[in-house]
Amino acid sequence: MLSKAQIKYIRSLTQQKYRKEHNVFIAEGDKICQEWLASGATVEMVVCVEGWARQNQQLIKKHPEAEVVLVNEATLGSISTLQTPNQVLLLVGIEVGVRPIPRSGWVIALDTLQDPGNMGTIIRIADWFGIPDIVCSPGCVDVHNPKVVQSAMGGHIRVRIHEADLGDYLGQVTVPVVAATLAGKSMYEYKPMESAVLLIGNESKGIREELIVKASDRITIPGKGGAESLNAGVSAGILCSWLVPH
């Protein structure tokens, strides 16, 4: 069973300040948790129902550092961030240390992206298209927000996520910087690019002007209907499908 202190601790990790303080985040759901347990990540705690533990005992054994706590569904529901709690919740260690940020290859850069669903979707898109790195401006939503982790569906495991001043970063890259804007050239005028930085902006304000001027290209997705715009996740998926070589 979980103690009151453990329940309080797990619930605190829904807040960014406590995730940063403890360098731990929450992952939930059968498939996502299986992926994290199969990875080389450090798992602090496995909270699950008995049936799930029995079915996944080999994965759990890969993490002798993890405390395994068996609970009933009601207890799991009380700490879950999901509307419909699943059978398992993990506390996963956040990798500490500064990773080198690539200046070439394929990268997605995000300027003050705020919506957790969009962030998770874009991480998953990068994972799908084999884009190894995402660079986030300091104003972006926390990439370990439970909603981000949920919608990324394990993408954190394979995609390196960095935080950097985008003005400085874009000034150092050695590849084209393609800014997604409403007033750009049609994406159909472009051929797949062997390497590029795809710059995606804030959901309501778009890309800051001081970053737009650093772009070598401004690209748009032509539309025929009455929608004012596409959300950031959808835009990133369409542009990656067109620009990333298959």
Order of alpha helices (4+ residues) and beta strands (2+ residues): alpha-alpha-beta-alpha-beta-alpha-alpha-beta-alpha-beta-beta-alpha-beta-alpha-alpha-beta-alpha-beta-beta-alpha-beta-alpha
